[in-house]
Amino acid sequence: MTKTSTSKTNVNLPSQNMFQSTTDNESDAEIDLFYDQIKSKLDGLLTNPQDETINRILAYSKSK
């Protein structure tokens, strides 16, 4: 008969030290600043698409 046992420490699981936080307050602030800078331009695209954009969408929908 073979006797087996399981270790109480999980050697196969990654430890907390292996992972570093990728989100810092500085990077969050940079993302927020970037979004604030492009927000009005993105809103403009939603409300006032260019004629060329509309024509491309129409041409694509007719081709399918």
C-alpha positions in Angstrom: 0.0 0.0 0.0 1.3 3.5 -1.0 1.0 6.3 1.5 0.5 9.8 0.0 0.3 13.2 1.6 -0.4 16.8 0.6 1.7 19.7 1.6 0.0 22.3 3.7 1.8 25.1 1.8 0.6 25.6 -1.8 3.8 25.6 -3.7 2.0 25.7 -7.1 0.1 28.8 -6.3 1.6 32.2 -7.1 2.4 34.3 -4.0 1.2 37.9 -3.5 4.7 39.1 -3.9 4.9 37.9 -7.5 2.2 40.4 -8.6 2.7 44.2 -8.6 -0.1 46.6 -8.8 -0.3 48.1 -12.3 -2.6 50.9 -11.3 -1.1 53.8 -9.5 -2.7 57.1 -8.5 -0.5 58.8 -11.1 -1.6 56.6 -13.9 -5.2 57.0 -13.0 -4.8 60.7 -13.0 -3.1 60.6 -16.4 -6.0 58.5 -17.8 -8.6 60.9 -16.4 -6.7 63.9 -17.8 -6.4 62.2 -21.3 -10.1 61.4 -21.2 -11.1 64.9 -20.2 -9.0 66.3 -23.2 -10.7 64.0 -25.8 -14.2 63.9 -24.3 -15.6 66.9 -26.3 -14.2 65.5 -29.5 -15.7 62.1 -28.9 -19.1 63.7 -28.1 -18.8 65.7 -31.3 -18.3 62.5 -33.3 -21.5 61.1 -31.8 -23.7 64.1 -32.5 -22.2 65.4 -35.7 -20.8 62.7 -37.9 -19.2 63.7 -41.1 -21.0 63.1 -44.4 -18.1 60.8 -45.4 -18.7 58.6 -42.3 -22.4 58.3 -43.1 -21.8 57.5 -46.7 -19.3 54.7 -45.7 -21.8 53.2 -43.3 -24.6 53.3 -46.0 -22.3 51.8 -48.6 -21.3 49.0 -46.2 -24.9 48.2 -45.3 -25.9 48.1 -49.0 -23.1 45.7 -49.8 -24.2 43.1 -47.3 
